[in-house]
């Protein structure tokens, strides 16, 4: 029985060698939506891995080679008899910038393409390594709450002490301490409802690091605010 198995294995090995010259890889078909990388450039970079016969192509090595490109999120490689390799590519979709050189995809996955600096239109997150996914989820929640007040976040920074710095599209800077950030942020949003859009536009900075309140720095040309009127406006008869 063992002898038969050995003979079959040897026969198959010899057969592959004999027919290898007749089944070289003639086609490398790459499929996917290409927005950030060149399909032609990717195909060219993978040619060294397919310059062989059908049986000798190392599918795993080809897979690894494709994933070396920072814009590729996932890849599927398969042989198609008798002379083709099919490669299915899924590109990264950048959601935000991460620090100076990175981007985060929609799931919080970090990738570092050479042209990351070109995506200045995306919001910026800066924080401790390993917190990419968590900070992206927090930013999404902050942006959702701000959008309800016609405001938009452009920068979200978390320092080594876990204190937050937020910059809004209209230039408002918001500071939060390391504790109770979301609770304090919600308190500030409630104040926005009282102020109204004209007074919100006059805000330069908001410091939410106080345990029972916050301070507002107004722009130089901001009108004088009558807080008694804001907190308890006179009712119209």
KAPEJO-V904148 format. One record per pair of residues at least 6 apart in sequence whose C-alpha atoms are under 7 Angstrom apart, sorted by the first residue. I is the first residue (numbers start at 0). J is the second residue. Records with the same first field share a line. If there is no record, write none. Layout:
I: J, J
This chain:
19: 52
22: 52, 53, 81, 82
23: 51, 52, 53, 82
24: 49, 50, 51, 52, 53, 82, 83
25: 82, 83
26: 82, 83, 84
27: 83, 84, 85
28: 84, 85, 86
29: 85, 86, 87
30: 86, 87, 88
31: 87, 88, 89
35: 70
36: 70
48: 56, 61
49: 56
53: 82
58: 76, 77
62: 74, 75, 76
66: 73
69: 110, 111, 112
70: 90, 91, 112
71: 88, 89, 90, 91
72: 89, 90, 91
73: 88, 89
74: 86, 87, 88, 89
75: 86, 87, 88
76: 85, 86, 87
77: 84, 85, 86
78: 84, 85
79: 85
91: 104
92: 104, 105
93: 102, 103, 104, 105
94: 103, 104, 105, 121
95: 102, 103, 121, 122, 123, 124
96: 102, 103, 121, 122, 123, 124
97: 103, 123, 124, 125
98: 123, 124, 125
100: 111, 115, 116
101: 109, 110, 111, 115
102: 109, 110, 111, 115
103: 109, 110
106: 132
107: 131, 132, 135
108: 132
122: 153, 154
123: 153, 154, 155
124: 154, 155, 156
125: 155, 156, 157
126: 156, 157, 158
127: 159
142: 151, 152
145: 151
150: 167
151: 167, 168
152: 166, 167, 168
153: 166, 167, 168
154: 165, 166, 167
155: 164, 165, 166
156: 163, 164, 165
157: 163, 164
160: 177
161: 177
162: 175, 176, 177
163: 174, 175, 176
164: 173, 174, 175
165: 172, 173, 174
166: 172, 173
170: 203
171: 202, 203, 204
172: 203, 204, 205
173: 204, 205, 206
174: 205, 206, 207, 208
175: 206, 207, 208
176: 208
183: 207
191: 199
193: 229
194: 229
201: 217, 218, 221
202: 215, 216, 217, 218
203: 216, 217, 218
204: 215, 216, 217
205: 214, 215, 216
206: 213, 214, 215
207: 213, 214
